[in-house]
């Protein structure tokens, strides 16, 4: 089974379809190929939404596509296929980030290229965070500590009386360090 998204068959298999829940539909050329084997169902498949939702093991749900190409099963993520169909191959070292942090929203305007580091900047506050605010943790000495990281360097933003003050400091620094990829929540 292959998960590659640089497969040359991708443009022949799928087309961008904003009315499809996954953002992708079966390409007419693929339906014509299927027609040689299954004439009755081929015309019904043209433009049909494709894909299924799966959970990635970290509690995030994504759309995954599936096809058989030359006897091999490929299962690329739908957001990567949408990007490739619109913009060409994804450059080495880059990922596709969902701007609104909703991995089920594969509309092209919601997708952007990002490094692994930039993609991590756009994450929500972890469920394990006891303060409920990104970049803020309870200090062992009382009060709340605000921290942020960039390129492996951790910045201590100070200790604050309230978690809201600490979060405000985090948000200000996140806008400065993370730019378009900052996320307050």
Number of C-alpha atoms within 10 A of each C-alpha: 9 14 14 14 19 15 14 10 14 20 19 14 20 27 20 25 21 16 12 16 18 26 24 28 23 21 21 19 14 17 23 16 13 16 15 10 10 12 13 11 12 17 15 10 19 16 18 17 21 20 22 15 16 13 11 9 7 6 8 12 15 21 23 21 21 18 17 12 13 7 7 10 13 20 17 21 21 28 27 21 28 26 22 17 17 12 10 12 15 16 9 7 9 15 18 18 24 23 18 12 15 13 17 17 21 26 20 18 10 16 21 15 17 18 14 13 16 20 20 14 22 21 18 13 16 12 10 7 13 11 16 15 21 23 26 27 20 18 12 8 8 11 14 21 25 26 20 20 16 13 7 7 8 10 13 13 17 12 21 19 11 13 21 14 16 25 26 16 21 25 21 12 19 22 14 11 15 18 12 13 19 20 20 19 14
